[in-house]
Amino acid sequence: MEQTNEETQKEYTNGEVTVVWQPHKCIHSTICFKGLPRVFNPKARPWVNTEGATTEKIVEQIRQCPSGALSFYYNDAEKQNESPQEVLETKVEVLPNGPLLVYGTLTISDKDGKVIKRNKTTAFCRCGFSNNKPFCDGSHIAANFEG
């Protein structure tokens, strides 16, 4: 597995949208490559192929990333301003042996009182081993968490 630090960030673009990947945030949920394998292929190098689908499909898939490891921005500043934050219906899903996924618009207050806004899929730790609580950081894999 590739060693990463907090500053590691990679960008991939198709000219219209840029995909941003922060590997240190990835919890290896596999949602990205199961949902859009022509774009996200962990066996390929580079593993993100922005020519593998339309911009709309890529953005839709990135919005499902539970950890925030994948994000995007439109290369055209006007287009960036055209995409208002939508309010999403809240849905909760328990991943077997993994995190609690919460889909929707959330306001989260952490233990220090810091308020975090999320408007997509958010993965919350269920195993207790995450170093990024309340969020999942993938530690459940090494801990062999069952639940």
C-alpha positions, 0 to 999 in steps of 0.5 A: 500500500502506498505511504501517504501523509496529510499533505498528499493530494493528486489531481486529475482533469478532463478539462471540464472538471478536476478530480482531487484525491487525498489518499490519507482520507480514503477508507477503501469503501470501494464505492468509487470503483464499483460505481464507475470502474471506467474512471476509478480503477485501483489496478491502473496507473494512474488509477483515475481516468477522467476520460472514462465517463461524462463530467456529470457521471464523475461528479455524481460518483464523487459525491458518494465518496464517504470519506471525502478522499475524492472531491472535485472542482469545475475548471470554469469558475462560472460553472463552479458558481452555478452549482448550488449546494443541494439539500439531500434527504438523509439516509443511514446505512450500516456497512458490514464490518465497516463504518456507518454511512450517512447520506445527506446534508449534515451539520456535525459538532466535533468534541472540540466544538468545531462545526463541520458541514457535509453535503454528501455521504459521510462515514462514521467510525463504528469500530472505535479505532479511527484516528479521525473520530467521529469519522472513519479512517479505514482502521476497521480493516487492520483491526478486523472489526466485525459488526 
